Amino acid sequence: MTTAASTSSAGLGPRVLHIITDLDIGGAEHMLVTLVSALAQQGLSATVLSLMRGGALAQTLRRERFDVHEIGMQPGRPDPRALLRLARHTRDLHPDLIQTWMYHADLLGGLAARMATRVPIVWGLHNTDLDPQRTKRSTHWVVRACAALSHAVPARIVSCSDTGAALHARLGYAPDKLLSIPNGFDTEALRPNRAYRLEVRAELGLRSDAVLVGQVARFDPQKDHRSFIRAAGRLARERADVDFVLVGKGCEPGNRELVRWIGDSGAAHRFHLLGLRQDARRLLAAFDVAALSSAYGEAFPLVLGEAMACGVPCVATDVGDAARIIGDTGHSVPPGDPAALADALLALLRLPAPARAALGEVARARIVGEFSLPAVAARYARLYRYLMETRSHA
């Protein structure tokens, strides 16, 4: 199955085909959507191809007038005919360069591209954890295949984190092709907003000066909501003025396991479960402190940079590049340690409000200075143009 939408970017110049497993909501998927728009400003047109059906972010891309194609592969059901369809579709799109996103797209997109074209291929890595107890066996097979093929298929392999690049070098990926380009943030769209703070507190039925600690993350073992809730329970015993907000798929009153954990915390009346929201960035801007309690698997967690760009200091577990993102503008703590998480949150909340706001300003300045979207897009654009020019002179 394929679908497409007309695009206003078709005539912008060199054509980059982005191949991704799907376009459901996730960190890498959001980064793709953000990056293709920024690369259009760099004179690079984009077409996006989803191996499965598109997902929610396909509509976002179409609204921005990018071509989106769907191959319709079924998860867990290998089909050689689908690889041939992918190769045929790749050839018919006539790209000048192909960027793949995440393991399955790296493998299948890379093979299809080699079957159908002679253009440069760039793989994308967005993971830092392959623990056998937490990772599907099929994913390990894909990673091993990618490690073997990395010496022949891609021209470069871009990891969104330093941690991820080092991990994949140890796994046997071609070290001379690995490089790190961080995720980038639109600091014009992401900025402090006093109105959001007041609106969100009114929506939650709270005083305008209520203190909010929030986490934006889907309900998943990787995100370790239980540690956050235990930390919140400890914090609630120290501070009577703090409420806790959980945003993300599965973080809703109908989640019995989550509600049971919250009940055990002794502070159930101070939790607000908002579920999956389309205005997550607005909610982030309303927090006094943002938290991320992930136990494993993070590469370059976007939510931290988004909160910091909104002037919100962060506390996160030291997983992936979280500590690198936060720098000295917040705190990082060991994963799976609710007491350390609670202590770090409490340290920020003990700051006088003006001092905490000033720390948020420093956090925003860090994102603007080191992780701005235009600077990140420029690094991708330089890489793409170098590879295309090198190939044209070969």
Phi, psi and omega in degrees: 000135174225145172223157180210159174232145179294154183228144177275354184264002187299328184261017186285343183139216181308140186259119177253126176260122177259123180247126183222156183297311176204178181238035170289167185288126179189169184298309181296321180296318177297321181294321177302311181301316181293319185291318184296326177293319179291323179292332175299326176290342178267005177085020179245121179279158184224140166236139183244132180237121179262129180295323177258199176287159195300305186095176188300325185282348174298321180292325176300314179297319181294323177298330177272008173068039170260146173293133174230127179240148182232127179276329177082026175297153179257131180297137177075009181231084180302137182215106180303331179294328179294323177297321178294321176298319179297317179297316180296317180295318179300315180297317184292337181278347175053053179286158172266340178202149180238127174248122176255156187232113174079165197305307186294322177289325176301312183291302185289317178295321178296315179296315180297320180296319179293328178289328193251338187218175173238020184276161178297144178240133176241123175273154177237128180250131183222037183216150178227013183217126176228040178301128183302332181283344187238358185240136180302145178300322181297326178293320176300320178298317180297317181296318179297320177296319179296319180301317180293319183279345184298337181282345185238327190274301184277151172280324176216158177232114184257122172260140178281357180219149174298320179300316180294320179298316180295319179300313186286334172296319178293332181279357177105006174294149183302111187293330182286350180256349184280136171211162182245126170233118185290165170292157182238161186231137177279094186281356170280319179282327181260109181203160178302146182211104181298325181297320179298318180303314182289318181298314184294318178296322177295319179298325182274358180073032183249160174298154182295338180258014179299146180266127182242127168249125185227158175226131176249107182192139176297154177283111186199146179307328179302324186276346173051056178299332181299320178295320178298316182294319177296321176296319179297321178299317176297316181296321181297329178288338179269328186229122180273356187254012186249133172247160186236134183239128176244125182235136177143161180303128180091348179269072186217161184301337180282355179276100188296320181296314179298316181296324177296316178300318181295320177300322180291342183287340184080006182226034186302326183290351182252009177259143177233115183258109188256351177066199180286125183233145175277349181249038183301324181293325176296318179294319177304317183294344180270349183284153168275322176219137175255142182237156171216116189255024186306141180269334185189172166084346180289144172254290179223085188296113184299324187300330178293312179296325179294316178296315181297321177297334177273007178080025183249120177290154189234152168235128182217156171288150185278075181234136183061222181262023182302313181296325178296319181294312185291322183059226180259022182263001180196214182223146169240144184225163179297145176292153177069025182232084182302326181295316179294322179296316179297317180297320180292319177296317181296324179299320178288322182288338177284344177294142172303148184308317178297323180291322178293321177296320178296321177296323176297323177296321177294321178298316178297317180299325179296317180293315179300318185283328188244339188226032181289145182300316180301320180292319179293315179299324179295324178294317176298315182298318178297318178298311181300314183293322177299314182293321179291319179291321178299317180295320183293337181263358182287000000 
